[in-house]
Amino acid sequence: MLLDRESELLGDLEQALENPLKTARLFDGEMTVSRRLRIERRRLALLVALGDLSGRFDLTRVTTLLSDFADDALDRAIRAAIRERTPDAEPRGFAAIALGKLGSRELNYSSDIDPILIFDPTTLPCKPREVPEEAAVRIGRRVIELLQSREADGYVLRVDLRLRPSPEATPIALPVEAAISYYESQALPWERAAFIRARACAGDHALGELFLEAIRPFVWRRAVDYGTIREIRDISRRIRDHYAQAQAFGRGYDLKRGRGGIREIEFFAQIHQLIHGGRDPALRVPATRDALAALAADGRIDADDAAALTAAYVEFRTVEHRLQMVDDLQTHTLPAGQEALDNVAALHDLADGAALIERLRPHVERVGRVYDALAGEEEPRLPSDHATLEARLGEAGFDNPAGALRIVEGWRGGSYPALRSPQAREALEALLPGLIEAFAQAPDSTHAITRFDAMLSRLPSAINFFRLLEAQPGLRQLMSAILCHAPTLAEQLGRRAELLDGLIDASALEPVGEVPALIAEMATRERGADYQWQLEHVRRLVGERRFALGAQIIAGASDPLDVSHGYARIAEAAIEVLAAATVEEFVRTHGQVPESELVILALGRMGGQALTHASDLDLVYLFTGDYAAESDGARPLGAVTYYNRLAQRVTAALSVATAAGPLYEVDTRLRPSGAQGPLSVSLDAFARYQHADAWTWEHMALTRARPVFGSQAARAAVQAIVDDVLHGARPERDILADAAKMRDEMAAHKPPAGPLDAKLLPGGLVDLEFAVHVLQLRHRTAFAPQLRTAIGLLVDEGLLPATMADAYGLLSRLLVTLRLVAPDAQPPGETTQALIARAVGLGSWEEVVASLERTRQEVRDCWAEIRAGG
């Protein structure tokens, strides 16, 4: 029929198919906007169908052309509706947000469009004495009429406004601030998923973008809301139940809603986007195939699954288009009649309906399997009868079923604030079977469930935490291991259960990025974010990354030495970002000291890039330029006062606990003149002190000095002073006697914490460090902040036994691991002993004890020989 009505389009079909949108608009005659749009839509549908059936247009081209026309039609309808009422006004203050297939530019031949209409009361054109709310509703009604009314030329688009907030009670056009408020505070879980495919498509685009930017944190949350994930799965189950008659594959099968159909491909992509997109903006793509490709490229889903789902999606959507070419029906169901099915097959260039069914079958089966694996079935609940439950706990493997029973019954009774709401207890019941299985498989099931109980007692809310664990079986196992082995991490988890969110990706068990990448992540600011927001942002990221690094050791995923270096990279990035933000904030009030800047020098483990989970940051604050200068701000300060106050602010930024928790302890006692000296000194004063007054222990500290903040020129100037001092520009002192005396005093005033104190025991890391630093200063060689590198250089020069390299490896791995699993340096339980052995690369706890004793003896002998003047 369309071919008869639009036969002139066939005159030069090749040219018409080059630009269907332009060709569809090329016709003459005075007519209303509505009629012109109806004719354009009819002409475009014909051209797209011809390009589709001929194989010239692929699925992307088809859906993009249909979506672009819908955008244009909606935009022209909005402009027409405004100008009909206020002819001289600029058509602004009214926007359409596209959701659904229009939002992702995947529109069908016969799709509805699902916009949300918003307006700005301050800029919307109104008639005299008309309130904006009434004007907006009238404009919205007119837009729908222009697009949806049917006449001899058909219609333009069907418009469905039911995706707006509370459609049964709200007007069809919403004030933008009210819409933002709704999505920030009242929206239902499924509405969040709907906005994965949202975009400003028509009307006042600036208004639309403002709205989408404002609600972005609601859509893409860093802390995953597994209530939303469960809601999407429940929607899928309800759809399957409602359309049960169309679930069986064959004639009458629903390509959209059936098991293994289009909707399940879309839900599969959206669930993974919601899980990972809050942390990875690259995954926030609206189109289904683009989303699958991005998730696969980022390793979030299996690449073969992504390819299979993409192929199925193209096949389903193409057949869906064939269905809708017949009588322009909004259908997704394969015909039940053989003749009608054969007709659709012929449009798809297949012999008959049976061939079409067989073409679709493998796609339907594969999609169904992939989605079933994601959605899963509800796990059976644990029995409520006490005797039966205790027996079940014993069968699961608990070494103390009666004790576990008392804990579970306490949870069910709402023993803690986080468990007193019906929703929390329901979420707990859904989780309990998987949680009990994870604890039962733990090396010490009683320890695991007891620590989990203690953690629950401190949580103000637990619903999302439970849902996260329910959705991530692997995370339950890792959490169980953390609770069994790592009191340090367990305590942190008890304060901030959301730390577990950071472990949902496999990448959490990989090495952290390099410092520049970490800086870029920490320095990101949301629009309008202030200094306090930046502090909280960095604290949150640092907490998550440090927790994940600790989990790597518990999971056996990383060498503790690599984890130690990772801790240092995170700290260095935090220093850079927080110091820069503090300087910026300080300058607003006090201005800048001309030709001067702050420099931060790291010493100790921070300087040597080898932190543990519990390490302090040993920092020295310096400044360049003239100490007698004055800042140029509204409240000027002399340079010395300026930089001392600024250093105090930086220390506070790094150490003061906030809602996101503490960050680092900062130790500044290694500055010139120690605790009695000013917090920050000029480079000139620092150089004079090091060249003339510093003691041997201060020069030993300089062997691990490393500038970590300041311009490259300023860092180079500080490094030049350090190098000059280390290579001999320092007072003549009896290095060996001073070092020996200092080590003896340390041993007297700071004894080992326990029999596993790899740092302070005789022959531990401190003795090894003293040996290295004495040799470096006496021989003026092998200077490198990293102790591991310095040892290698000394070994190469024949100044240190080769065994010291392995000694450093064992002692450092042991120290980093014990800070997590045995911070008191006492022997842990048997299961944790096995974890420690694995972490340090040995086969058993007996080997750990023997290797530690042998290594300590080697270090004692080495240090004793150096003390004796060897």
SULLINZI-V230114 format. One record per residue. N is the residue number from 0. RES is the residue in three letters. OMEGA is omega in whole degrees, 0 to 359 (none if undefined). D_FIRST is the distance of its C-alpha to the first C-alpha in Angstrom with 1 decimal. Layout:
# SULLINZI-V230114
N:RES:OMEGA:D_FIRST
N:RES:OMEGA:D_FIRST
This chain:
# SULLINZI-V230114
0:MET:179:0.0
1:LEU:179:3.8
2:LEU:179:5.4
3:ASP:185:5.3
4:ARG:184:6.5
5:GLU:186:8.7
6:SER:181:9.9
7:GLU:178:13.4
8:LEU:182:13.4
9:LEU:182:13.7
10:GLY:176:16.9
11:ASP:186:19.1
12:LEU:180:17.2
13:GLU:180:20.6
14:GLN:180:21.8
15:ALA:182:18.7
16:LEU:176:19.2
17:GLU:180:22.9
18:ASN:184:22.3
19:PRO:181:18.8
20:LEU:179:20.3
21:LYS:181:21.9
22:THR:182:19.0
23:ALA:182:16.7
24:ARG:185:19.5
25:LEU:171:20.0
26:PHE:187:18.8
27:ASP:174:21.1
28:GLY:175:21.8
29:GLU:182:24.1
30:MET:179:22.5
31:THR:177:23.6
32:VAL:183:23.5
33:SER:181:21.3
34:ARG:180:18.5
35:ARG:179:18.9
36:LEU:179:18.7
37:ARG:180:15.5
38:ILE:178:13.8
39:GLU:180:15.7
40:ARG:180:14.6
41:ARG:181:10.9
42:ARG:180:11.7
43:LEU:180:14.2
44:ALA:179:12.1
45:LEU:182:10.0
46:LEU:180:13.4
47:VAL:179:15.2
48:ALA:179:13.0
49:LEU:177:13.4
50:GLY:180:17.0
51:ASP:184:17.4
52:LEU:179:16.2
53:SER:182:18.1
54:GLY:181:21.2
55:ARG:180:21.8
56:PHE:172:21.6
57:ASP:184:23.8
58:LEU:181:23.7
59:THR:180:25.8
60:ARG:180:23.7
61:VAL:185:20.5
62:THR:179:22.4
63:THR:178:24.3
64:LEU:181:21.4
65:LEU:180:19.8
66:SER:179:23.4
67:ASP:177:24.3
68:PHE:181:21.4
69:ALA:176:22.5
70:ASP:183:26.1
71:ASP:180:25.4
72:ALA:179:23.3
73:LEU:179:26.1
74:ASP:180:28.7
75:ARG:178:27.3
76:ALA:178:26.9
77:ILE:180:30.6
78:ARG:179:31.8
79:ALA:181:30.1
80:ALA:180:31.5
81:ILE:184:35.0
82:ARG:175:35.0
83:GLU:184:33.9
84:ARG:182:37.0
85:THR:190:39.4
86:PRO:185:38.3
87:ASP:185:41.3
88:ALA:174:41.4
89:GLU:182:40.3
90:PRO:179:37.4
91:ARG:178:39.3
92:GLY:180:40.8
93:PHE:185:37.5
94:ALA:175:35.7
95:ALA:175:33.0
96:ILE:181:34.0
97:ALA:173:31.1
98:LEU:176:31.8
99:GLY:184:30.0
100:LYS:175:27.2
101:LEU:179:26.8
102:GLY:180:30.6
103:SER:182:30.5
104:ARG:180:27.4
105:GLU:187:25.7
106:LEU:174:22.6
107:ASN:174:19.8
108:TYR:186:16.0
109:SER:181:16.5
110:SER:160:20.3
111:ASP:165:22.3
112:ILE:186:24.8
113:ASP:180:28.5
114:PRO:164:30.5
115:ILE:182:34.1
116:LEU:179:34.9
117:ILE:178:38.4
118:PHE:177:40.4
119:ASP:183:43.8
120:PRO:183:45.7
121:THR:183:47.9
122:THR:182:45.2
123:LEU:177:42.3
124:PRO:180:42.1
125:CYS:171:43.1
126:LYS:178:43.8
127:PRO:178:47.5
128:ARG:178:49.2
129:GLU:179:46.1
130:VAL:184:46.6
131:PRO:182:44.4
132:GLU:179:43.4
133:GLU:179:41.9
134:ALA:182:40.2
135:ALA:179:38.6
136:VAL:180:37.2
137:ARG:177:35.8
138:ILE:180:34.2
139:GLY:179:32.7
140:ARG:180:31.3
141:ARG:177:29.8
142:VAL:180:28.2
143:ILE:180:26.5
144:GLU:181:25.4
145:LEU:184:23.9
146:LEU:194:21.9
147:GLN:184:21.1
148:SER:181:20.6
149:ARG:175:17.3
150:GLU:184:16.2
151:ALA:181:13.3
152:ASP:180:12.1
153:GLY:180:12.6
154:TYR:180:15.6
155:VAL:181:17.3
156:LEU:169:19.3
157:ARG:184:21.0
158:VAL:179:24.8
159:ASP:182:27.4
160:LEU:186:31.0
161:ARG:177:32.9
162:LEU:177:34.3
163:ARG:180:36.6
164:PRO:175:40.3
165:SER:188:40.9
166:PRO:180:37.6
167:GLU:186:39.1
168:ALA:186:41.9
169:THR:175:40.9
170:PRO:186:39.1
171:ILE:175:35.6
172:ALA:188:37.3
173:LEU:172:40.6
174:PRO:188:43.5
175:VAL:181:43.7
176:GLU:177:47.3
177:ALA:178:46.7
178:ALA:178:43.8
179:ILE:180:46.1
180:SER:180:48.8
181:TYR:184:46.6
182:TYR:178:45.5
183:GLU:190:49.0
184:SER:189:50.7
185:GLN:190:48.6
186:ALA:177:45.3
187:LEU:184:44.6
188:PRO:184:44.5
189:TRP:181:40.7
190:GLU:176:40.1
191:ARG:180:42.0
192:ALA:181:39.7
193:ALA:184:36.7
194:PHE:170:38.1
195:ILE:185:38.2
196:ARG:183:34.6
197:ALA:172:35.3
198:ARG:174:35.0
199:ALA:189:35.0
200:CYS:185:31.5
201:ALA:180:31.4
202:GLY:183:33.7
203:ASP:185:37.4
204:HIS:180:37.5
205:ALA:177:41.3
206:LEU:179:41.4
207:GLY:180:39.0
208:GLU:177:41.0
209:LEU:179:44.2
210:PHE:182:42.9
211:LEU:178:41.9
212:GLU:182:45.2
213:ALA:183:47.1
214:ILE:181:45.7
215:ARG:179:45.7
216:PRO:177:48.9
217:PHE:183:47.4
218:VAL:187:44.6
219:TRP:182:46.6
220:ARG:176:50.0
221:ARG:177:52.7
222:ALA:189:54.2
223:VAL:176:51.5
224:ASP:183:50.6
225:TYR:169:50.2
226:GLY:177:49.5
227:THR:179:46.0
228:ILE:179:45.7
229:ARG:180:46.7
230:GLU:179:44.2
231:ILE:178:41.3
232:ARG:179:42.5
233:ASP:177:42.9
234:ILE:180:39.3
235:SER:180:38.2
236:ARG:180:40.4
237:ARG:178:39.1
238:ILE:179:35.5
239:ARG:180:36.5
240:ASP:184:38.4
241:HIS:182:35.7
242:TYR:185:33.0
243:ALA:182:35.5
244:GLN:181:33.3
245:ALA:182:30.8
246:GLN:182:33.7
247:ALA:184:34.2
248:PHE:181:32.3
249:GLY:177:29.9
250:ARG:183:27.0
251:GLY:180:26.4
252:TYR:180:27.9
253:ASP:182:27.0
254:LEU:184:26.5
255:LYS:190:27.4
256:ARG:183:30.3
257:GLY:175:31.6
258:ARG:182:34.9
259:GLY:184:34.5
260:GLY:186:31.1
261:ILE:185:29.7
262:ARG:181:31.8
263:GLU:174:35.0
264:ILE:180:34.5
265:GLU:180:34.0
266:PHE:179:37.0
267:PHE:180:39.1
268:ALA:185:38.6
269:GLN:179:39.2
270:ILE:179:42.3
271:HIS:177:43.9
272:GLN:180:42.9
273:LEU:180:44.6
274:ILE:190:47.6
275:HIS:188:48.1
276:GLY:178:46.2
277:GLY:180:48.9
278:ARG:184:51.2
279:ASP:182:48.9
280:PRO:180:46.5
281:ALA:181:44.9
282:LEU:184:43.2
283:ARG:181:41.5
284:VAL:187:38.1
285:PRO:186:35.0
286:ALA:186:32.5
287:THR:181:33.1
288:ARG:176:33.4
289:ASP:179:35.6
290:ALA:179:37.8
291:LEU:180:38.3
292:ALA:181:39.3
293:ALA:180:41.7
294:LEU:179:43.2
295:ALA:181:43.8
296:ALA:181:45.2
297:ASP:178:47.6
298:GLY:182:48.7
299:ARG:177:47.5
300:ILE:180:45.5
301:ASP:183:45.8
302:ALA:179:44.0
303:ASP:176:42.9
304:ASP:180:41.4
305:ALA:180:39.6
306:ALA:180:38.1
307:ALA:179:37.1
308:LEU:179:35.4
309:THR:179:33.6
310:ALA:179:32.3
311:ALA:181:31.3
312:TYR:179:29.5
313:VAL:181:27.4
314:GLU:181:26.5
315:PHE:183:25.8
316:ARG:179:23.7
317:THR:177:21.6
318:VAL:177:21.0
319:GLU:177:20.3
320:HIS:177:17.5
321:ARG:178:16.1
322:LEU:186:16.4
323:GLN:174:14.7
324:MET:181:11.6
325:VAL:177:10.9
326:ASP:178:9.7
327:ASP:182:11.4
328:LEU:176:14.7
329:GLN:184:18.1
330:THR:177:19.6
331:HIS:189:22.2
332:THR:175:23.1
333:LEU:180:22.7
334:PRO:177:21.4
335:ALA:180:24.4
336:GLY:184:23.0
337:GLN:183:23.4
338:GLU:179:20.2
339:ALA:178:18.1
340:LEU:177:20.5
341:ASP:180:20.2
342:ASN:177:16.5
343:VAL:179:17.2
344:ALA:179:20.1
345:ALA:176:18.2
346:LEU:180:16.1
347:HIS:177:19.6
348:ASP:176:20.8
349:LEU:188:23.1
350:ALA:183:24.2
351:ASP:181:23.7
352:GLY:179:24.0
353:ALA:178:27.8
354:ALA:178:27.6
355:LEU:179:25.5
356:ILE:181:28.1
357:GLU:177:30.9
358:ARG:184:29.3
359:LEU:190:29.3
360:ARG:182:32.7
361:PRO:177:35.1
362:HIS:181:33.4
363:VAL:182:33.4
364:GLU:181:37.1
365:ARG:180:38.2
366:VAL:180:36.7
367:GLY:180:38.2
368:ARG:182:41.6
369:VAL:182:41.6
370:TYR:178:40.6
371:ASP:179:43.1
372:ALA:178:45.8
373:LEU:186:45.1
374:ALA:179:44.6
375:GLY:175:47.3
376:GLU:178:48.6
377:GLU:178:51.0
378:GLU:177:54.5
379:PRO:181:56.8
380:ARG:176:59.1
381:LEU:180:62.8
382:PRO:179:64.9
383:SER:179:66.6
384:ASP:188:69.7
385:HIS:183:72.5
386:ALA:180:74.1
387:THR:181:70.8
388:LEU:179:69.7
389:GLU:178:73.1
390:ALA:179:72.8
391:ARG:179:69.3
392:LEU:177:70.6
393:GLY:178:73.4
394:GLU:181:71.1
395:ALA:178:68.9
396:GLY:179:71.9
397:PHE:180:73.5
398:ASP:177:77.2
399:ASN:184:77.9
400:PRO:182:75.5
401:ALA:178:77.5
402:GLY:178:77.4
403:ALA:179:73.6
404:LEU:180:73.2
405:ARG:180:75.1
406:ILE:181:72.9
407:VAL:179:69.6
408:GLU:176:70.9
409:GLY:177:71.8
410:TRP:182:68.3
411:ARG:179:66.9
412:GLY:179:69.4
413:GLY:187:68.1
414:SER:182:71.3
415:TYR:181:70.0
416:PRO:183:68.1
417:ALA:185:65.0
418:LEU:188:64.8
419:ARG:179:65.3
420:SER:177:61.8
421:PRO:181:59.8
422:GLN:179:57.0
423:ALA:180:59.5
424:ARG:176:60.9
425:GLU:178:57.5
426:ALA:178:56.7
427:LEU:181:60.1
428:GLU:178:59.6
429:ALA:182:56.4
430:LEU:192:58.3
431:LEU:181:61.6
432:PRO:179:60.9
433:GLY:181:59.9
434:LEU:179:62.6
435:ILE:178:65.3
436:GLU:181:64.3
437:ALA:181:64.5
438:PHE:181:68.0
439:ALA:180:69.2
440:GLN:181:68.5
441:ALA:179:70.2
442:PRO:179:73.7
443:ASP:187:75.3
444:SER:180:73.1
445:THR:178:75.5
446:HIS:183:75.7
447:ALA:184:71.9
448:ILE:178:71.2
449:THR:179:74.2
450:ARG:177:73.1
451:PHE:177:69.5
452:ASP:179:71.1
453:ALA:179:73.1
454:MET:179:70.0
455:LEU:183:68.2
456:SER:183:71.2
457:ARG:184:70.7
458:LEU:175:66.9
459:PRO:180:65.8
460:SER:185:62.4
461:ALA:187:61.1
462:ILE:183:57.6
463:ASN:177:55.7
464:PHE:178:58.5
465:PHE:182:58.2
466:ARG:176:54.4
467:LEU:181:54.8
468:LEU:178:57.3
469:GLU:184:55.2
470:ALA:187:52.2
471:GLN:181:54.5
472:PRO:180:56.8
473:GLY:180:58.2
474:LEU:177:59.2
475:ARG:180:61.1
476:GLN:180:63.2
477:LEU:178:63.9
478:MET:179:64.8
479:SER:178:67.1
480:ALA:178:68.8
481:ILE:181:69.2
482:LEU:180:70.8
483:CYS:195:73.1
484:HIS:194:74.3
485:ALA:180:73.7
486:PRO:179:75.4
487:THR:180:74.7
488:LEU:179:70.9
489:ALA:178:71.1
490:GLU:178:72.8
491:GLN:180:70.1
492:LEU:177:67.4
493:GLY:178:69.2
494:ARG:184:69.0
495:ARG:182:65.5
496:ALA:181:63.3
497:GLU:175:60.4
498:LEU:180:62.1
499:LEU:178:60.6
500:ASP:184:57.2
501:GLY:182:58.2
502:LEU:184:58.6
503:ILE:179:55.1
504:ASP:175:54.2
505:ALA:182:55.8
506:SER:179:56.6
507:ALA:180:59.1
508:LEU:175:61.4
509:GLU:179:61.2
510:PRO:177:63.5
511:VAL:182:62.9
512:GLY:176:61.6
513:GLU:187:63.9
514:VAL:181:65.4
515:PRO:179:63.0
516:ALA:178:59.9
517:LEU:178:61.7
518:ILE:181:62.7
519:ALA:180:59.1
520:GLU:182:58.0
521:MET:184:60.9
522:ALA:180:60.7
523:THR:178:57.1
524:ARG:172:57.0
525:GLU:180:54.4
526:ARG:178:53.7
527:GLY:182:56.6
528:ALA:182:58.7
529:ASP:183:62.5
530:TYR:180:65.5
531:GLN:176:65.9
532:TRP:181:62.3
533:GLN:178:63.0
534:LEU:180:66.2
535:GLU:181:64.3
536:HIS:181:61.5
537:VAL:179:64.0
538:ARG:181:66.0
539:ARG:181:63.0
540:LEU:180:61.9
541:VAL:179:65.5
542:GLY:180:66.0
543:GLU:183:62.9
544:ARG:179:63.7
545:ARG:178:67.4
546:PHE:180:66.5
547:ALA:178:64.1
548:LEU:175:66.8
549:GLY:179:69.2
550:ALA:178:66.7
551:GLN:179:66.4
552:ILE:180:70.1
553:ILE:181:69.8
554:ALA:183:66.8
555:GLY:185:68.7
556:ALA:186:65.9
557:SER:172:68.0
558:ASP:179:71.5
559:PRO:178:73.5
560:LEU:176:74.5
561:ASP:177:70.9
562:VAL:179:70.3
563:SER:178:73.4
564:HIS:177:72.0
565:GLY:175:68.7
566:TYR:183:70.6
567:ALA:179:72.2
568:ARG:178:69.0
569:ILE:180:67.5
570:ALA:180:70.7
571:GLU:178:70.7
572:ALA:179:67.1
573:ALA:178:68.1
574:ILE:182:71.2
575:GLU:185:69.2
576:VAL:183:66.5
577:LEU:177:68.8
578:ALA:179:71.5
579:ALA:179:69.1
580:ALA:179:67.6
581:THR:176:71.1
582:VAL:180:72.3
583:GLU:180:69.3
584:GLU:182:70.1
585:PHE:181:73.8
586:VAL:180:73.3
587:ARG:182:71.6
588:THR:190:74.9
589:HIS:181:77.5
590:GLY:181:75.9
591:GLN:171:76.8
592:VAL:185:80.1
593:PRO:176:80.0
594:GLU:184:79.9
595:SER:177:80.1
596:GLU:177:77.9
597:LEU:173:78.1
598:VAL:179:78.4
599:ILE:180:78.4
600:LEU:178:80.4
601:ALA:177:79.7
602:LEU:175:82.6
603:GLY:182:83.3
604:ARG:177:80.4
605:MET:177:77.9
606:GLY:181:79.4
607:GLY:177:79.5
608:GLN:182:75.8
609:ALA:182:76.9
610:LEU:166:76.3
611:THR:179:76.4
612:HIS:186:74.3
613:ALA:186:77.3
614:SER:166:78.5
615:ASP:172:79.7
616:LEU:177:78.8
617:ASP:186:81.9
618:LEU:173:81.2
619:VAL:180:83.3
620:TYR:179:82.1
621:LEU:173:83.2
622:PHE:180:82.4
623:THR:175:82.7
624:GLY:186:84.4
625:ASP:180:87.3
626:TYR:181:88.5
627:ALA:182:90.0
628:ALA:182:86.8
629:GLU:180:84.9
630:SER:187:81.2
631:ASP:184:79.5
632:GLY:180:77.6
633:ALA:177:78.1
634:ARG:187:80.5
635:PRO:177:82.2
636:LEU:171:84.1
637:GLY:188:86.6
638:ALA:183:85.2
639:VAL:178:87.2
640:THR:181:86.2
641:TYR:187:82.6
642:TYR:175:82.1
643:ASN:177:84.1
644:ARG:179:81.9
645:LEU:179:78.8
646:ALA:176:80.0
647:GLN:179:80.5
648:ARG:179:76.9
649:VAL:178:75.5
650:THR:179:77.7
651:ALA:179:76.4
652:ALA:182:72.8
653:LEU:192:73.5
654:SER:184:75.6
655:VAL:181:75.2
656:ALA:176:73.3
657:THR:180:70.2
658:ALA:179:67.7
659:ALA:177:66.2
660:GLY:179:69.7
661:PRO:180:72.4
662:LEU:181:71.8
663:TYR:164:75.0
664:GLU:181:78.7
665:VAL:180:79.9
666:ASP:181:83.5
667:THR:185:85.0
668:ARG:179:88.6
669:LEU:178:88.5
670:ARG:178:88.4
671:PRO:181:91.6
672:SER:174:94.5
673:GLY:185:92.5
674:ALA:181:91.9
675:GLN:184:94.6
676:GLY:178:92.8
677:PRO:183:90.0
678:LEU:181:86.5
679:SER:179:85.4
680:VAL:179:87.6
681:SER:177:87.2
682:LEU:180:86.8
683:ASP:180:90.2
684:ALA:178:91.8
685:PHE:180:90.0
686:ALA:180:91.3
687:ARG:181:94.9
688:TYR:182:94.9
689:GLN:181:93.7
690:HIS:190:96.1
691:ALA:193:99.2
692:ASP:186:99.0
693:ALA:181:96.5
694:TRP:183:97.9
695:THR:182:97.3
696:TRP:178:94.8
697:GLU:176:92.7
698:HIS:173:92.7
699:MET:178:91.7
700:ALA:181:88.7
701:LEU:181:87.8
702:THR:177:87.2
703:ARG:180:83.9
704:ALA:180:83.0
705:ARG:177:79.5
706:PRO:183:78.0
707:VAL:176:74.7
708:PHE:181:73.9
709:GLY:178:74.4
710:SER:179:73.3
711:GLN:180:73.9
712:ALA:180:76.9
713:ALA:178:78.4
714:ARG:180:77.9
715:ALA:180:79.5
716:ALA:178:82.5
717:VAL:181:83.0
718:GLN:179:82.7
719:ALA:177:85.3
720:ILE:180:87.8
721:VAL:181:87.2
722:ASP:181:87.6
723:ASP:180:90.7
724:VAL:184:92.3
725:LEU:182:91.5
726:HIS:169:92.9
727:GLY:181:96.2
728:ALA:184:96.2
729:ARG:182:97.6
730:PRO:175:101.0
731:GLU:179:103.1
732:ARG:176:103.1
733:ASP:187:104.1
734:ILE:184:100.6
735:LEU:180:101.7
736:ALA:179:104.1
737:ASP:182:101.7
738:ALA:180:98.9
739:ALA:179:101.2
740:LYS:181:102.5
741:MET:180:99.1
742:ARG:179:97.8
743:ASP:179:100.9
744:GLU:178:100.3
745:MET:180:96.6
746:ALA:181:97.7
747:ALA:187:100.2
748:HIS:181:97.9
749:LYS:183:94.6
750:PRO:178:95.1
751:PRO:180:92.4
752:ALA:182:90.2
753:GLY:185:90.5
754:PRO:179:91.1
755:LEU:182:87.7
756:ASP:184:87.9
757:ALA:180:86.8
758:LYS:192:87.4
759:LEU:177:90.9
760:LEU:172:92.7
761:PRO:184:95.4
762:GLY:178:93.7
763:GLY:185:90.3
764:LEU:181:87.9
765:VAL:177:90.3
766:ASP:179:93.0
767:LEU:178:90.7
768:GLU:179:89.5
769:PHE:180:93.1
770:ALA:181:94.0
771:VAL:186:91.1
772:HIS:177:91.7
773:VAL:179:95.5
774:LEU:180:94.9
775:GLN:184:92.4
776:LEU:181:94.7
777:ARG:184:97.9
778:HIS:178:96.4
779:ARG:185:94.0
780:THR:173:91.2
781:ALA:181:88.0
782:PHE:175:86.5
783:ALA:182:83.0
784:PRO:182:81.6
785:GLN:184:80.2
786:LEU:180:83.1
787:ARG:179:81.5
788:THR:180:81.4
789:ALA:178:84.9
790:ILE:178:86.3
791:GLY:179:84.8
792:LEU:179:86.4
793:LEU:176:89.8
794:VAL:180:89.6
795:ASP:181:88.8
796:GLU:178:91.9
797:GLY:182:94.1
798:LEU:184:94.8
799:LEU:179:93.1
800:PRO:180:93.0
801:ALA:180:89.8
802:THR:183:89.7
803:MET:177:88.8
804:ALA:178:85.3
805:ASP:178:84.7
806:ALA:178:86.7
807:TYR:181:84.4
808:GLY:181:81.4
809:LEU:184:82.8
810:LEU:181:84.2
811:SER:177:81.1
812:ARG:180:78.7
813:LEU:181:81.0
814:LEU:182:81.2
815:VAL:181:77.5
816:THR:183:76.8
817:LEU:177:79.7
818:ARG:179:78.7
819:LEU:191:75.7
820:VAL:178:77.1
821:ALA:185:80.9
822:PRO:177:81.5
823:ASP:178:85.0
824:ALA:175:85.8
825:GLN:179:87.0
826:PRO:181:86.1
827:PRO:177:82.9
828:GLY:186:82.0
829:GLU:183:81.5
830:THR:178:77.7
831:THR:175:77.7
832:GLN:179:80.4
833:ALA:178:78.0
834:LEU:180:75.4
835:ILE:179:78.0
836:ALA:179:79.1
837:ARG:184:75.5
838:ALA:182:75.0
839:VAL:174:78.2
840:GLY:179:77.5
841:LEU:189:80.1
842:GLY:184:80.1
843:SER:178:82.0
844:TRP:178:83.8
845:GLU:178:87.1
846:GLU:178:86.0
847:VAL:182:84.9
848:VAL:181:88.4
849:ALA:180:90.2
850:SER:179:88.2
851:LEU:181:88.6
852:GLU:180:92.4
853:ARG:180:92.7
854:THR:179:90.6
855:ARG:179:92.6
856:GLN:179:95.8
857:GLU:179:94.5
858:VAL:178:93.6
859:ARG:180:96.9
860:ASP:180:98.8
861:CYS:181:96.9
862:TRP:179:97.5
863:ALA:179:101.1
864:GLU:179:101.7
865:ILE:179:100.2
866:ARG:181:102.3
867:ALA:177:105.3
868:GLY:181:104.7
869:GLY:none:103.1
